Amino acid sequence: MTSSGPGEHRSTSPSSAAAPAASPLRRRLAGVTAALAVLLLLAGVTPVAVPAAALEPGPTPTLEGPQPGWPRLIGAEAAAILLLDTATGQVLVATNEDERRPVASTIKVLTALTVLERTELDDEVTVGQEVVDVPGSGVGLEPGDTWTVEELVDALIARSGNEAAEALAVHVGGSRAAFLELMEADAAALGVPGLELVSVSGLDDGNLLSAADLARISAAGLVHPELGPVLGREVVTLPSEGEVPTRNELLARYPDATGVKTGFTSAAGYSLVGSAERGQRELVAVVLGAGEDPARFELAARLLDLGFDGYEPRLLEAELRFAVAGGSVALEVEEHELVVPVGESASLSLPVASRPPEGDVQVPILVGDREVGRLPAVLDRSQAPAPVEAGAARIGRAAVDGVYAALRARAATQGLG
């Protein structure tokens, strides 16, 4: 099978309104798969166990969502956009980021992640009937072909091969229905619960995900030891086609680009998850439902430029020590990283007083002079009391971006309880 055109599949399949009807069918297929497994056991044949994945969600952001008045993108013509800082999990720019909609072949990042959590790149796959008459983008797979998992994943990501997705699903899960359940479980482990997937390739527009969902999944893919390098390959070599370029034009257009995946159907529109790394920072840009090419690549590049040029990281941590009878206690804020507009200061507003609080408190985060969130400050009484001389003052320190500021707490001559 070969590709039907220069881009992804131009689908005329139903819109997202038809998605719920597919889920019962897939559940019935899963039931058939389970019944078959029982029959195999009765016949003395043990089905191959699929190992569980070890995926975890990304970092919890210190700040939730874009802040009012911070840099944003003007004139972004797309159904949904999102810009994610992967180190902090902080969303810098977003429009309709939580709306679930068809996402076409961008789902293949999750397909590849589910595969590579359960098999090795050099494993060989003998292709079966699952690749027959698969429409849309293809790489010429035929029943009886033997490819490595790496070759199939290259075909899946770089060339958006729909039949490669089907072959990998059957190889890992035993059936398409079983593999879809693995994909859903992996997504939930990454912090993307509640998916009801109907297609391993994205050809069916019943796969509904949000820009935020795709950002979380793609961020996990980028740090995956096997998948990460595949997502950034500009050229791959396939048994059926030889050396061929990726469809992700962002890798050639944007100097700092590192991946990840394009997608297109009529319902999804021109979509892209793109990533880039500059210095020690990596960003993921999601563009769903953009205009005709090259709009999605240009919009992703603008998002990435805004993130690198308009924002910079800050570190916040603090310790405030109070003198008490026979020793001291500390109010501590563990180290947190956040991203703020370039040139803005970030600090913690600690309660400087003569008496420690009764317990843990929430400490305001200030960017400039505006409160943008709060962090927990934990009262630490676990350390052995240090002797305090009568009348001595104890000095606490707050570290903000590595610069320590003295915070002085008065101590009574008899100590404070």
QUICOR-V19907 format. One record per backbone hydrogen bond with DSSP energy under -0.5 kcal/mol. CO is the residue of the C=O (numbers start at 1). NH is the residue of the N-H. Records with the same first field share a line. If there is no record, write none. Layout:
CO->NH  NH
This chain:
1->140
9->11
11->266
15->18
16->19
18->21
19->22  23
20->23  24
21->25
22->26
23->27
24->28
25->29
26->30
27->31
28->32
29->33
30->34
31->35
32->36
33->37
34->38
35->39
36->40
37->41
38->42
39->43
40->45
41->44
44->46
45->47
49->51
59->61
63->65
67->70
75->77
76->78
77->291
80->288
81->95
82->286
83->92  93
84->86  284
85->89  90
90->85  92
93->83
95->81
96->99
97->212
98->100
101->209
103->106
104->107
105->108
106->109
107->110  111
108->112
109->113
110->114
111->115
112->116
113->117
115->118  119
120->123
121->150
123->149
125->127  147
127->144
128->131
129->132
131->134
133->135
137->162
138->3
142->145
145->127  147
147->125
148->152
149->153
150->154
151->155
152->156
153->157
154->158  159
155->159  161
158->247
160->162
161->165
162->166
163->167
164->168
165->169
166->170
167->171
168->172
169->173
170->174
175->179
176->180
177->181
178->182
179->183
180->184
181->185
182->186
183->187
184->188
185->189
186->190
187->190  192
188->191
190->58
203->205
204->207
206->208
207->103  209
209->101
210->214
211->215
212->216
213->217
214->218
215->219
216->220
217->221
218->222
219->223
220->224
221->224
224->228
226->230
227->231
228->232
229->232
230->233
234->246
236->238  244
238->242
242->238
244->236
247->249
248->251
249->252  253
250->254
253->255
254->257
256->277
259->275
261->273
263->271
265->269
268->289
269->265  271
270->290
271->263
272->274  287
273->261
274->285
275->258  259
276->283
278->281
281->278
282->86
283->276
284->84
285->274
286->82
287->272
288->79  80
290->270
292->295
294->298
295->299
296->300
297->301
298->302
299->303
300->304
301->305
302->306
303->307
304->308
305->309
306->310
307->311
310->342
312->340
314->338
315->401
316->336
317->399
318->333
319->397
320->331
322->329
324->327
327->324
329->322
330->332  380
331->320
332->334  378
333->318
336->316
337->62
338->314
340->312
341->344
345->368
347->366
348->350
349->364
350->352
351->353
361->363  377
363->375
364->349  366
365->372  373
366->347  368
367->370
370->367
373->365
375->363
376->378
377->361
378->332  380
379->381
380->330
389->392
394->396  409
396->407
397->319
398->400  405
399->317
400->403
402->404
403->400
405->398
407->396
409->394
412->415
416->325
